[in-house]
């Protein structure tokens, strides 16, 4: 008599093996290159964010305000903008713009340089060029003791463009340099919120609305500037748009999500790989058991109802319902504790359970056949 426990275990393992074969094919065969790139850039948290956004309700940030300066091109106007924002007494201001090199407008250069050195609680951005031994692109008036700056580089996949993490710091020039976001957040909080390190935080992209004030409407919305964390940047510049779990958004809005994540310390915590593997195996193992029981219960085909229940369509619907229950449980965990468990492999393995059963039965038949032949020879 067949050991059912062993069968359930073997079918579970074979289901994961089938998934593994498909994954290996996707990453090693050129014909599957587009699929590999999608898989490499996919995160299960993206699915959770879509569920959160499905309600249509978005919280409005009470901490971060964005000042849109897309229409401003003159350094004289930008200098005035910095002084006007500073006059409204924000707690911290981040400027998502690099003033690279001098322009023909000498007065404009002088005005923006003086404004940068006179404003309080401002952080200016600079870029680190990865392909040039960590060379930097800075504003022409930095480095300066009277100007605070931080790098705005965002970690991403090598071949994918999706932005999900924010750096706390980065090793450059023999020392760990704080990021733009860390400096802005620390100034806003009046203390160090997270210790300086080379670690990355997983940005919490739970749907949120950030209030945007146009550069020419500052005094009309002074209540959104005073005592707020203000980010100055371009909301409508195509060259500064980035792909995130919230879709394609402006760079300054991406920085807003990052700043609030670091300030509130509500970053998304991903389950360790070993825990994900164990949970995935248990889920698939339970799936194998109840699908096997269901198959035995309706397999007799004694009447029309049992015949209908034994069809592939009904079994497929039951699997979908079961997957829905699993996703809903993990979604509640994500929403309540900002804890993410990736079910991608578990869901894929469940989809291949019947193939795993067929493989097991085939292997069993071949083994029994060889054993029988061997006994006949004896």
C-alpha positions as CSV (number, residue, x, y, z in Angstrom):
1,X,0.0,0.0,0.0
2,X,1.3,3.4,-1.0
3,X,2.5,5.8,1.8
4,X,0.3,8.8,1.3
5,X,2.6,11.1,3.3
6,X,5.5,10.3,1.1
7,X,3.3,10.9,-2.0
8,X,2.2,14.3,-0.8
9,X,5.9,15.2,0.0
10,X,7.1,13.9,-3.3
11,X,4.4,15.7,-5.4
12,X,5.2,19.0,-3.5
13,X,8.9,18.7,-4.4
14,X,8.2,17.8,-8.0
15,X,5.8,20.8,-8.4
16,X,8.6,23.1,-7.2
17,X,11.0,21.3,-9.6
18,X,8.8,22.1,-12.5
19,X,8.7,25.7,-11.6
20,X,12.5,25.7,-11.2
21,X,12.9,24.3,-14.7
22,X,10.7,27.0,-16.2
23,X,12.7,29.7,-14.3
24,X,16.0,28.3,-15.4
25,X,14.8,28.3,-19.0
26,X,13.6,31.9,-18.7
27,X,17.0,33.1,-17.4
28,X,19.3,31.0,-19.7
29,X,17.6,30.8,-23.1
30,X,17.8,34.0,-25.2
31,X,14.3,33.5,-26.5
32,X,13.0,34.1,-22.9
33,X,15.1,37.2,-22.3
34,X,12.1,39.6,-22.1
35,X,10.5,37.2,-19.6
36,X,13.6,37.0,-17.5
37,X,13.8,40.8,-17.3
38,X,10.2,41.0,-16.1
39,X,10.8,38.3,-13.5
40,X,14.0,39.9,-12.3
41,X,12.3,43.3,-11.8
42,X,9.1,41.9,-10.3
43,X,8.3,42.0,-6.6
44,X,5.2,40.6,-4.9
45,X,4.8,43.9,-3.0
46,X,3.8,45.5,-6.3
47,X,0.7,43.3,-6.2
48,X,-0.1,44.3,-2.6
49,X,0.2,48.0,-3.5
50,X,-2.3,47.5,-6.3
51,X,-4.7,45.9,-3.8
52,X,-4.3,48.9,-1.5
53,X,-4.8,51.4,-4.3
54,X,-7.9,49.5,-5.5
55,X,-10.1,51.1,-2.7
56,X,-9.6,54.5,-4.4
57,X,-8.9,56.1,-1.0
58,X,-5.5,57.7,-0.5
59,X,-4.1,59.4,2.6
60,X,-2.8,62.9,2.2
61,X,0.6,63.5,3.6
62,X,0.7,66.0,6.5
63,X,4.5,66.1,6.6
64,X,5.8,66.5,3.0
65,X,4.8,69.3,0.6
66,X,6.2,69.5,-3.0
67,X,7.0,72.8,-4.6
68,X,6.8,72.5,-8.4
69,X,9.4,74.5,-10.2
70,X,9.0,72.9,-13.7
71,X,8.4,76.2,-15.4
72,X,11.4,78.0,-13.9
73,X,14.5,78.0,-16.0
74,X,16.2,81.2,-14.9
75,X,18.7,81.0,-12.0
76,X,17.5,84.4,-10.9
77,X,14.0,83.1,-10.5
78,X,15.2,80.0,-8.7
79,X,17.2,82.1,-6.3
80,X,14.0,84.1,-5.5
81,X,12.1,80.9,-5.1
82,X,14.6,79.6,-2.5
83,X,14.5,82.9,-0.6
84,X,10.6,82.9,-0.7
85,X,10.4,79.3,0.6
86,X,12.9,80.1,3.3
87,X,10.9,83.1,4.4
88,X,7.9,80.9,5.1
89,X,9.9,79.0,7.8
90,X,9.8,75.3,6.7
91,X,11.5,72.8,9.0
92,X,13.5,71.3,6.2
93,X,13.9,71.8,2.5
94,X,15.4,69.5,-0.2
95,X,16.3,70.9,-3.6
96,X,16.1,68.2,-6.3
97,X,18.2,70.0,-8.8
98,X,21.9,70.3,-9.6
99,X,23.2,73.6,-10.8
100,X,26.0,72.2,-13.0
101,X,28.5,74.7,-14.3
102,X,28.3,78.5,-14.8
103,X,25.9,80.1,-17.2
104,X,26.2,83.3,-19.3
105,X,24.0,85.0,-16.9
106,X,26.6,86.0,-14.3
107,X,24.1,87.8,-12.1
108,X,21.9,84.7,-12.0
109,X,24.9,82.5,-11.0
110,X,25.7,85.0,-8.2
111,X,22.1,85.2,-7.0
112,X,21.6,81.4,-6.8
113,X,25.0,80.9,-5.2
114,X,24.2,83.6,-2.5
115,X,20.7,82.3,-1.9
116,X,22.0,78.7,-1.4
117,X,24.5,80.0,1.2
118,X,22.0,82.2,3.0
119,X,19.0,79.9,3.4
120,X,18.5,77.8,6.5
121,X,17.8,74.0,6.7
122,X,18.2,73.5,2.9
123,X,19.8,70.4,1.4
124,X,21.0,70.5,-2.2
125,X,21.5,67.4,-4.3
126,X,24.4,66.0,-6.2
127,X,24.8,62.9,-8.3
128,X,27.4,60.0,-8.1
129,X,28.5,58.7,-11.5
130,X,28.8,54.9,-11.0
131,X,30.7,54.3,-14.2
132,X,33.4,56.8,-13.4
133,X,34.9,55.5,-10.1
134,X,32.3,57.4,-8.0
135,X,33.0,60.8,-9.6
136,X,30.3,63.3,-8.7
137,X,28.2,66.0,-10.5
138,X,27.7,68.9,-8.1
139,X,26.4,72.4,-8.2
140,X,29.0,75.0,-9.1
141,X,28.8,76.6,-5.6
142,X,29.6,73.4,-3.8
143,X,31.4,71.9,-1.9
144,X,31.0,74.7,0.6
145,X,30.9,74.8,4.4
146,X,27.8,76.9,4.2
147,X,25.9,74.6,1.9
148,X,24.5,71.2,2.9
149,X,24.2,68.6,0.2
150,X,23.5,64.9,-0.3
151,X,23.5,62.4,-3.2
152,X,20.1,61.6,-4.8
153,X,21.1,58.3,-6.5
154,X,18.4,55.7,-6.0
155,X,19.3,51.9,-6.0
156,X,17.7,49.9,-8.8
157,X,18.1,46.6,-10.7
158,X,21.0,46.5,-13.1
159,X,18.8,46.0,-16.1
160,X,15.4,47.1,-14.7
161,X,14.3,50.6,-14.1
162,X,12.0,50.0,-11.1
163,X,12.9,52.1,-8.0
164,X,12.0,50.5,-4.7
165,X,14.7,51.3,-2.2
166,X,16.4,54.4,-0.8
167,X,20.1,54.5,0.4
168,X,20.9,55.7,3.9
169,X,24.5,56.3,2.9
170,X,27.2,55.2,0.4
171,X,30.9,54.7,0.5
172,X,32.5,57.5,-1.6
173,X,36.0,59.0,-1.3
174,X,37.0,56.6,1.5
175,X,34.1,57.4,3.8
176,X,30.3,56.7,4.0
177,X,28.5,59.8,2.8
178,X,24.9,60.4,3.8
179,X,22.2,60.5,1.2
180,X,20.1,63.5,0.3
181,X,17.0,61.9,1.9
182,X,18.9,61.1,5.2
183,X,20.1,64.7,5.5
184,X,16.7,66.3,4.8
185,X,14.9,63.9,7.2
186,X,17.5,64.4,10.0
187,X,17.1,68.2,9.7
188,X,13.3,67.9,9.8
189,X,13.4,65.7,12.9
190,X,16.1,67.7,14.6
191,X,18.0,64.5,15.3
192,X,19.5,61.5,13.6
193,X,16.5,59.3,12.6
194,X,18.5,56.3,11.3
195,X,22.2,55.7,11.9
196,X,24.5,56.4,9.0
197,X,25.4,53.2,7.1
198,X,25.5,51.7,3.6
199,X,22.2,50.0,4.1
200,X,19.1,50.5,2.0
201,X,15.5,50.9,3.1
202,X,12.6,49.5,1.2
203,X,10.3,52.4,0.4
204,X,6.8,52.2,1.6
205,X,4.7,53.0,-1.5
206,X,1.3,52.7,0.2
207,X,-0.9,55.0,-1.9
208,X,-0.5,58.5,-0.7
209,X,-1.2,62.0,-2.1
210,X,1.4,64.7,-1.7
211,X,0.2,68.3,-1.9
212,X,1.8,70.2,-4.7
213,X,2.3,74.0,-4.5
214,X,3.2,75.9,-7.7
215,X,6.3,78.2,-7.4
216,X,4.1,81.3,-7.9
217,X,1.5,80.4,-5.2
218,X,3.7,80.0,-2.2
219,X,2.1,82.7,-0.1
220,X,-1.4,81.5,-0.9
221,X,-0.5,78.1,0.6
222,X,1.9,79.2,3.3
223,X,0.3,76.8,5.8
224,X,1.6,74.0,3.6
225,X,5.1,75.3,3.8
226,X,5.5,76.4,7.4
227,X,6.9,73.7,9.7
228,X,6.7,71.2,6.8
229,X,9.3,69.1,5.0
230,X,9.4,70.8,1.6
231,X,10.8,69.2,-1.5
232,X,11.5,71.5,-4.5
233,X,11.6,69.8,-7.9
234,X,10.0,69.3,-11.3
235,X,6.7,67.5,-11.3
236,X,6.2,67.7,-15.1
237,X,9.7,67.1,-16.6
238,X,9.7,63.9,-18.6
239,X,13.4,63.4,-18.2
240,X,13.0,63.1,-14.4
241,X,10.2,60.5,-14.4
242,X,10.8,57.1,-12.7
243,X,9.0,53.7,-12.7
244,X,7.9,52.7,-9.2
245,X,5.2,50.3,-7.8
246,X,2.9,53.4,-8.0
247,X,3.5,53.7,-11.7
248,X,5.6,56.4,-13.5
249,X,6.0,59.3,-11.1
250,X,8.2,62.4,-10.9
251,X,11.6,62.1,-9.2
252,X,10.6,64.6,-6.5
253,X,7.5,62.6,-5.7
254,X,9.7,59.5,-5.4
255,X,11.9,61.4,-3.0
256,X,8.7,62.3,-1.0
257,X,7.8,58.6,-0.6
258,X,11.4,57.9,0.5
259,X,11.5,60.8,2.9
260,X,8.3,59.8,4.7
261,X,9.4,56.2,4.8
262,X,12.6,57.0,6.5
263,X,11.0,59.6,8.8
264,X,8.1,57.4,9.9
265,X,10.4,54.3,9.9
266,X,7.7,52.2,8.3
267,X,9.8,50.7,5.6
268,X,8.6,47.4,4.1
269,X,10.3,44.4,5.7
270,X,10.7,41.4,3.5
271,X,10.6,37.9,4.9
272,X,14.0,36.2,4.9
273,X,14.5,33.7,2.0
274,X,14.6,30.7,4.4
275,X,11.2,31.7,5.9
276,X,9.7,32.3,2.5
277,X,10.9,28.9,1.4
278,X,9.4,27.1,4.4
279,X,6.1,29.0,4.2
280,X,5.9,28.3,0.5
281,X,6.6,24.6,0.9
282,X,3.9,24.3,3.7
283,X,1.3,26.1,1.5
284,X,2.0,23.9,-1.5
285,X,2.1,20.7,0.7
286,X,-1.4,21.6,2.2
287,X,-2.6,22.3,-1.3
288,X,-1.5,18.9,-2.5
289,X,-3.2,17.2,0.4
290,X,-6.6,18.9,0.0
291,X,-6.6,18.5,-3.8
292,X,-5.8,14.8,-3.4
293,X,-8.7,14.4,-0.9
294,X,-11.0,16.4,-3.2
295,X,-10.0,14.2,-6.2
296,X,-10.8,11.0,-4.2
297,X,-14.1,12.4,-2.9
298,X,-15.6,13.3,-6.3
299,X,-13.7,10.7,-8.3
300,X,-16.4,8.0,-8.2
301,X,-18.6,9.9,-10.8
302,X,-21.8,8.2,-9.3
303,X,-24.1,11.1,-10.4
304,X,-24.2,14.2,-12.5
305,X,-23.1,16.5,-9.6
306,X,-20.0,14.5,-8.9
307,X,-19.1,14.4,-12.6
308,X,-19.4,18.2,-12.8
309,X,-17.3,18.6,-9.6
310,X,-14.6,16.4,-11.0
311,X,-14.1,18.5,-14.1
312,X,-10.9,20.5,-14.6
313,X,-12.8,23.7,-14.7
314,X,-14.2,23.3,-11.2
315,X,-10.9,22.2,-9.8
316,X,-9.3,25.2,-11.4
317,X,-11.8,27.5,-9.8
318,X,-11.2,25.8,-6.4
319,X,-7.5,26.4,-6.8
320,X,-8.1,30.1,-7.6
321,X,-10.3,30.4,-4.6
322,X,-7.6,28.8,-2.4
323,X,-5.0,31.1,-3.8
324,X,-7.3,34.1,-3.1
325,X,-7.5,33.0,0.6
326,X,-3.7,32.8,0.9
327,X,-3.1,36.1,-0.8
328,X,-5.7,37.8,1.4
329,X,-4.1,36.5,4.6
330,X,-0.6,37.7,3.5
331,X,-2.1,41.0,2.3
332,X,-3.6,41.6,5.8
333,X,-0.1,40.9,7.2
334,X,1.4,43.4,4.8
335,X,-1.2,46.1,5.5
336,X,-1.0,45.8,9.2
337,X,2.7,45.2,9.9
338,X,4.4,46.3,6.6
339,X,5.7,42.8,6.3
340,X,5.9,41.2,2.9
341,X,6.0,37.5,2.1
342,X,6.5,36.7,-1.5
343,X,4.2,33.9,-2.7
344,X,5.3,33.9,-6.3
345,X,7.0,30.5,-6.2
346,X,4.2,29.0,-4.0
347,X,1.5,30.1,-6.4
348,X,3.5,28.9,-9.4
349,X,4.0,25.5,-7.7
350,X,0.3,25.2,-6.9
351,X,-0.5,25.8,-10.6
352,X,1.8,22.8,-11.5
353,X,0.5,20.4,-8.8
354,X,-1.3,18.2,-11.4
355,X,1.9,18.1,-13.5
356,X,3.8,17.1,-10.3
357,X,1.3,14.3,-9.7
358,X,1.6,13.0,-13.3
359,X,5.4,13.1,-12.9
360,X,5.2,11.1,-9.6
361,X,2.9,8.5,-11.1
362,X,5.1,8.2,-14.2
363,X,8.3,7.7,-12.0
364,X,6.4,5.2,-9.8
365,X,5.3,3.2,-12.8
366,X,8.8,3.2,-14.3
367,X,10.3,2.1,-11.0
368,X,7.7,-0.7,-10.5
369,X,8.2,-1.8,-14.1
370,X,12.0,-2.1,-13.7
371,X,11.6,-3.9,-10.4
372,X,9.2,-6.4,-12.0
373,X,11.6,-7.0,-14.8
374,X,14.5,-7.5,-12.4
375,X,12.4,-10.1,-10.4
376,X,11.5,-11.9,-13.6
377,X,15.2,-12.3,-14.4
378,X,15.8,-13.8,-11.0
